[in-house]
Amino acid sequence: MCGRLDYYLQAFTQLNPNKNRKVWTKQTNYCSPYKPFLLLSILDHINSGEITRNFIEPTFELTETFQRYIEVLPPMTRKASMALPMYHLKSSAFWTLKPKADNPQPHGSISSIHQFRDSFYGVELDKELFVLLQMPTSRERLREILVQTYFAPEIKQLVSEQSVINCQSSIYSDTLLKTAPRKNPQVAEIAAPYNHAEITINQQEKVRDQGFRKAIVTLYDHRCALCGIKMRTPEGRTVVDAAHIKPWSVSYNDDPTNGMALCKICHWSFDEGLMTVNSQYHVKISPDVMRDHNLPGHIMTLSDRPMFRPRESRYWPDLESFKWHQEKRYRNKSSNPYI
Ligand SMILES: [Zn+2]
């Protein structure tokens, strides 16, 4: 197996990425980072148990992890779709695309996840490579070779840190979902540092944010708890945020029962006290909204409608947290002197 690891270490240094010097800077050694970022994302999902069999599908979750790596780099004008490396890694011998029998193969290149899904079910890796990726030691050597080969010194550290954050946040999210709601809720402990690496306070914060978000967005299946909107882009972006009912700064409580998935408008409205939820889980709209016709009309239509909750009642929001919100944040009386 050792000889095979050497073979794949070598293969990972020869991914043949796009080398257009007009597009790529010295931060990525004048190469496209998409192929190494996709492989790093797959390594993270194998590490977290999100990928357990040798069949890689272009899931929303994998796309989201890929985008987190892209965000490590300075903003690019180029649109980063995971479809590009998913398709073009076919030039590597260890990567086999699994075509759909009833759909014609693309004539040109593939540039969107929709196009990819139209033509392929997913990807199979060499069986020996997949076995090596199950082993933490060989997986980390393959991760290391990707970071060392494709990124300049000033970016290497950031990419490695993102790997730690991705792996740790998945563990944190699992911990939040598997732990029964606590009577005296406190933040679940962040797992022991991944791969014995030092984890800074700043990284811990990112792990917590990303892990809480993952748990909440999964529980609510990307749907806003108050208005019900559900929108996602193929590039791994979702309309919802993971919101704390009783803010983190007050409660230090990441338990899913202190959270909801909220779209941008509902998140802002909830934080500003323009919306709340009562003890029957019904949405209440502040008189400030009801009387000011310049505010979005659709918010008014939500009044007294039941909120959307996770399927399992043990994850439903804690009514005590809503009570806190009603007392401390909700604008129960009109505060607008002009109405
Ligand atoms: Zn909403």
Residues whose N, C-alpha, C, O or C-beta is under 5 A from the ligand:
A	BS01	ZN	C224 L226 C227 G228 C263 C266
